[in-house]
């Protein structure tokens, strides 16, 4: 049977698809309503313990300010960074109009000036010094030595004496954190350039000069928070001189601003209507809320994280397009993620490309033996956990993701065996295979959400969810009631996987 015929047989009935759609949308909306009710119920306690902000938008509703990353970057953006990005845009467009050939160097100088302005001479010197050290080590053309240098530079961010010295350079913690976040992201850029330098032939070294490294490191739209773009992609696109149309660019800018403004409004609306982060920061409410509210909090937290990064990555991505570059794809909606592998491929695309190109593939990757694949995966997630800060909850988060990717790859290898594949195709129709795949995907989805909750809320949040969802239903004497509640919660958190699976052909699902 050919692929198209199999895919045709695998299409589910319209009524079934409609039922899934209604159940998915309805469960999302009802769970968010429950979170809103809980937020209103605990508003007084939350305000006393954490301090809600009096909102000026959305009918004067109070706002949950406890998502540090959102509050931090919105404040910096409003005060300085957006203005500096506007300056970058002006310089870039002038270069594209009048001196395209010198665009990389003009943008490099502007990025250096912006860095000096925001981080001061000492912060600028640190970033320049790290770049010089990385470039010097890259001259040996030994990848292992380059990685050792990168890890040493990254480790300096967590040395107490060095941290204390850097804090004294600034008037407040926010300015110090800006240096910390910037250097952390820059370390990935140093690593990318240095490894590309090691891998290229001597004849290509002119395109990997120290000047090009500085143009890459100080490219301002990607400077503070990413997204990540590998050096070879950046260099090739920056060198390519494309036809420039001011009218086209103005259209791109207007549409991009409208889209980003919509995402920003959606993120703000979420934290005005639902005190997601405040509730998850306090154990008593989280342990007392209904199962629907518990599931709604989980969904709301991961969806807010998604919308937040549509804004945080959307702004620099828009500027990259205005500069004639192709940015990494923006994050895909987490409600459509049905596997750990898909999540890593589709959320932070730039980071995924970095990890695959510089760690996973050089260590063997999926094309190697099973032990080689496991080793590559473990090493990749160990680096990710360490780069994010190395706190205990990050190691748990990394371990869960690592285990999830390994299990998924293992199952894929088993199902790729011709005997097993033939047995599955013989005993199960395409429609049944699709439904079975959705059941398996729902398990992955539930664990994926749990790992994301640990990443966003810490170990205590993950422990509460684990105990309430996976343990209480087994231990409780009221098993019938608890199983009904657990079933509703599974529908709530796992049906996005079911919905997503129906986008695949049967031939894709059987592997």
C-alpha positions, 0 to 999 in steps of 0.5 A: 500500500502506498503512502497516500493510500495509507494516509487516507485510511488513517484519516479519522472521522470528522465527528471524532476530530470535532469532538477532540477539538471541542474537548481540547478548547473547552478543557483549556478555557475551563481550566483557565477559568478555574485559575482565574477563580483561584487567583481572585480567591487568594488575591489578598494573601498574594498581595500581602506576601508578594505584592501585586502591582496595580495595573494600568491596563485591562480595566485596572486589574492587578498584575502578577509581577513574579515572573522575573525574566518578563519583568526584567526585560520589559523594564530594560526594554522600556528604559534603554534597550528598545531605544538602542535597538531603534538606533541599530535599525537606523544605522543598519538601514542607512548602511543598506541604502548607501554602503552595504559593503561596510554594513558588518563593520558599522554594526560592529562599531554600533554594538560596541558603543551600545555595550559600552553605554549599557555595561560600562567600560569594565563590562565592555572590557570583560566581553572583549577580553573573553573574545580575545582569549577564545580567539587565542585558544582557537589558534591551536585548532583543537576542538577539545581545547576550545571547549575547555576554554569555553567551560572555564570562561563560563565557570567564572560567572559562578565564582563568588569572589568574581561575582562580588567584584563585578557587583561593585561595578554597578549601582544596583543588581539589575545592572549586574544581572544584565552583564551576567546574562549578556556574558552567558549568551556571549559564551555560546557565541565565542564557542561557535566562532572558535569551533568553526575556526578549528574546523575550517581549512587554512584557505578559509581562515580569512573569513574567520578573522578576529574582526569577523569574530567581533562583528559576530559577538557585538551584533546588537539585536542578539547581544543580551538574550539571543536568540542564538545564531551559529557563526557560519550562518551569520557570516554567510548571510552578512556577506551576501548583499541582497537587493534592498527595498525600503518600501518592503522593509517598512512593510515588514517592520509595521507587520512585525511591530503589530504582531509583537504588540499583540503577543505582548498584550496577550502576555500581559493579559495572562498575568492580569487575569491569572496570578500564575507565578505567585500561586506557584511560588507558594506551596499552600495554595498549590496544594489546596486548589482543585485538579482543574485549577492545578492543570490550568496552572500548569498549562498557563505557566508553560503557555506564558513562557511560550508567549513571553519568548515570542516577544523576547525573540520576536523583537531581535528576529524582526531586526534580523529580517530588517538587516537582510538576515534570516533569523532562527524560527520563533518558538512553536506553541507548546500545546502542540508538542507531543515529544521531548525531541520535538520540543527541543527542535521547535522551541529554541531553534537557535540553541538546538542548532548549536547543541546538535552541531557542536556537541551531539553530532561530534560525539556520535549522535543518533547515527552511532551505536546505542551507547554512543547515542546515550553518551551524546545525549547525556553530554548535551543535556549536561551542558545545557543544565550547566549553561543555564546556571547549574542549580539543582532543579536545572539538573533534575530538569536536564535529567528528565529531558535527557531520559525522555529523548533517550527513551523516544530514540530507543522506541524509534529504533525498536519500531524501525525494525522491519519485523516489528513494523510489519507486525504492527501494520498487520495487526493494527489499522492505520486509524488504530495506529494513529490512536495508539500513537496518541496514547503514547504521545500523551505519556510523553506530553505529561512528563514534558509538562512536568519537566517544564514545571520544574524548569519554571517553578523549581523542585518544589513545584515539580514535587507538588505536581508529581504527588498530586497527579501521579501519587494521590490517585493511587493512595487515596481511598476514594479511588473512583472519584480520584480516577475521574479527576485524574482522567479529566486532568489527563485530557486537559494536559495530554489532548494537545498531543492527541490533536497534533498527532493527527497532522502526521501521515500513518507512515510517519507515525509507525516509526 
